[in-house]
Amino acid sequence: KVMFNDELFMRQGRGIQPTQRARQLFGPIRQALQLIRNELPSSVFQPESSTRLFKLAICSPCDMRFAPKIMAKVNQQAPHVQLHLDAE
């Protein structure tokens, strides 16, 4: 939003919809990300040994009801991963 001086998503009902500007940016951003992926070394995520930190944004208070299930599943499959939930 700040970089493009334009709204990229607008609230619609309980969700959000991309604006025309966001739809215009989709192709170029997708290509840029693919170029980056092509240059990064290939690695396979191994959940059982990973110690990575994952940050999840919770968009609405209703989504918080899924947090315990998400955290339990992550802890079961990736016991050393840190998971931070942000509800702001």
N, CA and C atoms as an extended XYZ file, in Angstrom:
264
Properties=species:S:1:pos:R:3:atomname:S:1:resname:S:1:resid:I:1 pbc="F F F"
N         0.830       -1.188        0.000 N   LYS     1
C         0.000        0.000        0.000 CA  LYS     1
C         0.874        1.250        0.000 C   LYS     1
N         1.859        1.292        0.876 N   VAL     2
C         2.713        2.469        0.987 CA  VAL     2
C         3.600        2.607       -0.245 C   VAL     2
N         4.219        1.497       -0.677 N   MET     3
C         5.119        1.549       -1.836 CA  MET     3
C         4.410        1.995       -3.108 C   MET     3
N         3.184        1.568       -3.284 N   PHE     4
C         2.460        1.854       -4.515 CA  PHE     4
C         1.496        3.027       -4.364 C   PHE     4
N         1.425        3.595       -3.142 N   ASN     5
C         0.534        4.713       -2.854 CA  ASN     5
C        -0.886        4.414       -3.343 C   ASN     5
N        -1.325        3.212       -3.041 N   ASP     6
C        -2.613        2.748       -3.538 CA  ASP     6
C        -3.094        1.602       -2.650 C   ASP     6
N        -4.388        1.522       -2.471 N   GLU     7
C        -4.956        0.382       -1.761 CA  GLU     7
C        -4.797       -0.845       -2.648 C   GLU     7
N        -4.337       -1.947       -2.069 N   LEU     8
C        -4.188       -3.166       -2.850 CA  LEU     8
C        -5.310       -4.161       -2.576 C   LEU     8
N        -5.908       -4.059       -1.388 N   PHE     9
C        -7.010       -4.947       -1.026 CA  PHE     9
C        -8.083       -4.130       -0.328 C   PHE     9
N        -9.325       -4.489       -0.574 N   MET    10
C       -10.463       -3.808        0.048 CA  MET    10
C       -11.318       -4.847        0.765 C   MET    10
N       -11.808       -4.465        1.937 N   ARG    11
C       -12.713       -5.357        2.666 CA  ARG    11
C       -14.006       -5.519        1.880 C   ARG    11
N       -14.487       -6.755        1.868 N   GLN    12
C       -15.762       -7.043        1.228 CA  GLN    12
C       -16.426       -8.142        2.035 C   GLN    12
N       -17.470       -7.804        2.735 N   GLY    13
C       -18.115       -8.771        3.615 CA  GLY    13
C       -17.156       -9.200        4.703 C   GLY    13
N       -16.941      -10.495        4.836 N   ARG    14
C       -16.026      -11.029        5.855 CA  ARG    14
C       -14.612      -11.239        5.322 C   ARG    14
N       -14.390      -10.920        4.076 N   GLY    15
C       -13.078      -11.152        3.488 CA  GLY    15
C       -12.506       -9.901        2.859 C   GLY    15
N       -11.522      -10.105        2.013 N   ILE    16
C       -10.920       -9.009        1.274 CA  ILE    16
C       -10.847       -9.389       -0.194 C   ILE    16
N       -10.849       -8.383       -1.027 N   GLN    17
C       -10.751       -8.582       -2.471 CA  GLN    17
C        -9.619       -7.723       -3.008 C   GLN    17
N        -8.860       -8.231       -3.981 N   PRO    18
C        -7.797       -7.412       -4.566 CA  PRO    18
C        -8.399       -6.277       -5.396 C   PRO    18
N        -7.746       -5.134       -5.360 N   THR    19
C        -8.161       -4.014       -6.196 CA  THR    19
C        -7.621       -4.226       -7.605 C   THR    19
N        -8.010       -3.345       -8.506 N   GLN    20
C        -7.504       -3.420       -9.879 CA  GLN    20
C        -5.983       -3.308       -9.883 C   GLN    20
N        -5.428       -2.435       -9.032 N   ARG    21
C        -3.971       -2.262       -8.959 CA  ARG    21
C        -3.295       -3.557       -8.512 C   ARG    21
N        -3.869       -4.245       -7.533 N   ALA    22
C        -3.301       -5.515       -7.068 CA  ALA    22
C        -3.313       -6.544       -8.191 C   ALA    22
N        -4.385       -6.580       -8.947 N   ARG    23
C        -4.459       -7.525      -10.073 CA  ARG    23
C        -3.414       -7.191      -11.139 C   ARG    23
N        -3.147       -5.902      -11.351 N   GLN    24
C        -2.119       -5.499      -12.318 CA  GLN    24
C        -0.729       -5.923      -11.861 C   GLN    24
N        -0.497       -5.907      -10.559 N   LEU    25
C         0.820       -6.233      -10.014 CA  LEU    25
C         1.072       -7.733       -9.919 C   LEU    25
N         0.028       -8.535       -9.996 N   PHE    26
C         0.159       -9.969       -9.788 CA  PHE    26
C         1.195      -10.601      -10.712 C   PHE    26
N         1.106      -10.350      -12.001 N   GLY    27
C         2.033      -10.952      -12.966 CA  GLY    27
C         3.485      -10.561      -12.732 C   GLY    27
N         3.780       -9.251      -12.659 N   PRO    28
C         5.170       -8.847      -12.422 CA  PRO    28
C         5.746       -9.358      -11.099 C   PRO    28
N         4.951       -9.358      -10.053 N   ILE    29
C         5.445       -9.854       -8.760 CA  ILE    29
C         5.685      -11.355       -8.835 C   ILE    29
N         4.801      -12.053       -9.492 N   ARG    30
C         4.968      -13.502       -9.662 CA  ARG    30
C         6.267      -13.817      -10.405 C   ARG    30
N         6.548      -13.054      -11.467 N   GLN    31
C         7.780      -13.260      -12.233 CA  GLN    31
C         9.014      -12.954      -11.387 C   GLN    31
N         8.952      -11.876      -10.610 N   ALA    32
C        10.088      -11.509       -9.755 CA  ALA    32
C        10.355      -12.595       -8.724 C   ALA    32
N         9.303      -13.125       -8.120 N   LEU    33
C         9.478      -14.194       -7.131 CA  LEU    33
C        10.055      -15.455       -7.772 C   LEU    33
N         9.651      -15.751       -8.981 N   GLN    34
C        10.187      -16.925       -9.669 CA  GLN    34
C        11.676      -16.750       -9.952 C   GLN    34
N        12.086      -15.551      -10.348 N   LEU    35
C        13.509      -15.279      -10.568 CA  LEU    35
C        14.303      -15.483       -9.282 C   LEU    35
N        13.759      -15.023       -8.176 N   ILE    36
C        14.430      -15.197       -6.880 CA  ILE    36
C        14.523      -16.676       -6.535 C   ILE    36
N        13.419      -17.412       -6.714 N   ARG    37
C        13.420      -18.855       -6.423 CA  ARG    37
C        14.468      -19.591       -7.254 C   ARG    37
N        14.611      -19.182       -8.498 N   ASN    38
C        15.576      -19.841       -9.381 CA  ASN    38
C        17.013      -19.633       -8.920 C   ASN    38
N        17.292      -18.560       -8.224 N   GLU    39
C        18.650      -18.247       -7.788 CA  GLU    39
C        18.981      -18.797       -6.401 C   GLU    39
N        17.969      -19.128       -5.625 N   LEU    40
C        18.206      -19.646       -4.276 CA  LEU    40
C        18.560      -21.125       -4.327 C   LEU    40
N        19.416      -21.559       -3.418 N   PRO    41
C        19.733      -22.993       -3.393 CA  PRO    41
C        18.492      -23.802       -3.027 C   PRO    41
N        18.383      -24.936       -3.646 N   SER    42
C        17.246      -25.814       -3.389 CA  SER    42
C        17.405      -26.485       -2.027 C   SER    42
N        16.360      -26.440       -1.249 N   SER    43
C        16.390      -27.141        0.032 CA  SER    43
C        15.005      -27.718        0.303 C   SER    43
N        14.996      -28.823        0.958 N   VAL    44
C        13.750      -29.502        1.292 CA  VAL    44
C        13.452      -29.237        2.760 C   VAL    44
N        12.235      -28.808        3.036 N   PHE    45
C        11.832      -28.551        4.412 CA  PHE    45
C        11.681      -29.876        5.147 C   PHE    45
N        12.386      -30.002        6.267 N   GLN    46
C        12.299      -31.197        7.102 CA  GLN    46
C        11.696      -30.786        8.444 C   GLN    46
N        10.384      -30.959        8.594 N   PRO    47
C         9.703      -30.463        9.789 CA  PRO    47
C        10.223      -31.054       11.094 C   PRO    47
N        10.632      -32.308       11.078 N   GLU    48
C        11.054      -32.956       12.329 CA  GLU    48
C        12.345      -32.373       12.896 C   GLU    48
N        13.171      -31.730       12.059 N   SER    49
C        14.429      -31.171       12.558 CA  SER    49
C        14.521      -29.649       12.413 C   SER    49
N        13.514      -29.037       11.835 N   SER    50
C        13.550      -27.595       11.617 CA  SER    50
C        13.437      -26.827       12.932 C   SER    50
N        14.175      -25.726       13.021 N   THR    51
C        14.091      -24.826       14.182 CA  THR    51
C        13.652      -23.436       13.734 C   THR    51
N        12.985      -23.366       12.615 N   ARG    52
C        12.566      -22.085       12.048 CA  ARG    52
C        11.464      -21.435       12.872 C   ARG    52
N        11.321      -20.134       12.684 N   LEU    53
C        10.260      -19.355       13.309 CA  LEU    53
C         9.250      -19.001       12.224 C   LEU    53
N         7.997      -19.321       12.469 N   PHE    54
C         6.927      -18.971       11.547 CA  PHE    54
C         6.003      -17.981       12.241 C   PHE    54
N         5.637      -16.926       11.531 N   LYS    55
C         4.716      -15.924       12.066 CA  LYS    55
C         3.433      -15.974       11.249 C   LYS    55
N         2.324      -16.138       11.951 N   LEU    56
C         1.022      -16.186       11.295 CA  LEU    56
C         0.195      -14.996       11.749 C   LEU    56
N        -0.417      -14.309       10.811 N   ALA    57
C        -1.305      -13.193       11.133 CA  ALA    57
C        -2.734      -13.715       11.191 C   ALA    57
N        -3.387      -13.447       12.287 N   ILE    58
C        -4.785      -13.826       12.464 CA  ILE    58
C        -5.605      -12.573       12.183 C   ILE    58
N        -6.435      -12.623       11.149 N   CYS    59
C        -7.127      -11.419       10.684 CA  CYS    59
C        -8.360      -11.048       11.496 C   CYS    59
N        -9.000      -11.999       12.087 N   SER    60
C       -10.210      -11.671       12.841 CA  SER    60
C       -10.252      -12.498       14.120 C   SER    60
N       -10.967      -11.990       15.115 N   PRO    61
C       -11.082      -12.750       16.368 CA  PRO    61
C       -11.657      -14.151       16.156 C   PRO    61
N       -12.497      -14.310       15.154 N   CYS    62
C       -13.080      -15.628       14.878 CA  CYS    62
C       -12.009      -16.630       14.465 C   CYS    62
N       -10.960      -16.140       13.798 N   ASP    63
C        -9.887      -17.033       13.358 CA  ASP    63
C        -9.094      -17.593       14.528 C   ASP    63
N        -9.131      -16.925       15.674 N   MET    64
C        -8.380      -17.379       16.848 CA  MET    64
C        -8.859      -18.750       17.325 C   MET    64
N       -10.071      -19.113       16.989 N   ARG    65
C       -10.581      -20.418       17.438 CA  ARG    65
C        -9.799      -21.577       16.816 C   ARG    65
N        -9.125      -21.320       15.689 N   PHE    66
C        -8.324      -22.355       15.032 CA  PHE    66
C        -6.905      -22.441       15.583 C   PHE    66
N        -6.484      -21.436       16.339 N   ALA    67
C        -5.099      -21.369       16.827 CA  ALA    67
C        -4.681      -22.608       17.613 C   ALA    67
N        -5.462      -23.094       18.575 N   PRO    68
C        -5.023      -24.285       19.316 CA  PRO    68
C        -4.811      -25.510       18.424 C   PRO    68
N        -5.675      -25.706       17.440 N   LYS    69
C        -5.521      -26.849       16.538 CA  LYS    69
C        -4.281      -26.691       15.663 C   LYS    69
N        -4.065      -25.480       15.180 N   ILE    70
C        -2.881      -25.222       14.348 CA  ILE    70
C        -1.617      -25.481       15.151 C   ILE    70
N        -1.566      -24.936       16.357 N   MET    71
C        -0.373      -25.079       17.191 CA  MET    71
C        -0.123      -26.540       17.560 C   MET    71
N        -1.178      -27.281       17.859 N   ALA    72
C        -1.022      -28.696       18.205 CA  ALA    72
C        -0.481      -29.491       17.016 C   ALA    72
N        -1.003      -29.217       15.831 N   LYS    73
C        -0.552      -29.937       14.631 CA  LYS    73
C         0.906      -29.609       14.310 C   LYS    73
N         1.266      -28.327       14.416 N   VAL    74
C         2.655      -27.932       14.164 CA  VAL    74
C         3.572      -28.595       15.180 C   VAL    74
N         3.190      -28.574       16.445 N   ASN    75
C         4.012      -29.179       17.497 CA  ASN    75
C         4.182      -30.683       17.283 C   ASN    75
N         3.155      -31.331       16.777 N   GLN    76
C         3.214      -32.771       16.521 CA  GLN    76
C         4.179      -33.095       15.372 C   GLN    76
N         4.104      -32.328       14.300 N   GLN    77
C         4.897      -32.645       13.111 CA  GLN    77
C         6.248      -31.940       13.068 C   GLN    77
N         6.354      -30.811       13.764 N   ALA    78
C         7.601      -30.034       13.762 CA  ALA    78
C         7.864      -29.541       15.186 C   ALA    78
N         8.303      -30.421       16.062 N   PRO    79
C         8.390      -30.092       17.489 CA  PRO    79
C         9.364      -28.976       17.856 C   PRO    79
N        10.330      -28.661       17.000 N   HIS    80
C        11.318      -27.630       17.326 CA  HIS    80
C        11.024      -26.291       16.654 C   HIS    80
N         9.957      -26.234       15.887 N   VAL    81
C         9.571      -25.004       15.201 CA  VAL    81
C         8.907      -24.064       16.198 C   VAL    81
N         9.183      -22.766       16.041 N   GLN    82
C         8.506      -21.756       16.851 CA  GLN    82
C         7.379      -21.166       16.013 C   GLN    82
N         6.241      -20.976       16.632 N   LEU    83
C         5.083      -20.435       15.936 CA  LEU    83
C         4.575      -19.233       16.715 C   LEU    83
N         4.581      -18.068       16.076 N   HIS    84
C         4.077      -16.848       16.702 CA  HIS    84
C         2.813      -16.426       15.973 C   HIS    84
N         1.749      -16.216       16.733 N   LEU    85
C         0.490      -15.767       16.161 CA  LEU    85
C         0.317      -14.291       16.467 C   LEU    85
N        -0.045      -13.513       15.456 N   ASP    86
C        -0.253      -12.078       15.610 CA  ASP    86
C        -1.706      -11.782       15.284 C   ASP    86
N        -2.437      -11.270       16.267 N   ALA    87
C        -3.861      -11.007       16.083 CA  ALA    87
C        -4.147       -9.535       15.805 C   ALA    87
N        -3.150       -8.761       15.484 N   GLU    88
C        -3.380       -7.333       15.217 CA  GLU    88
C        -3.651       -7.080       13.772 C   GLU    88
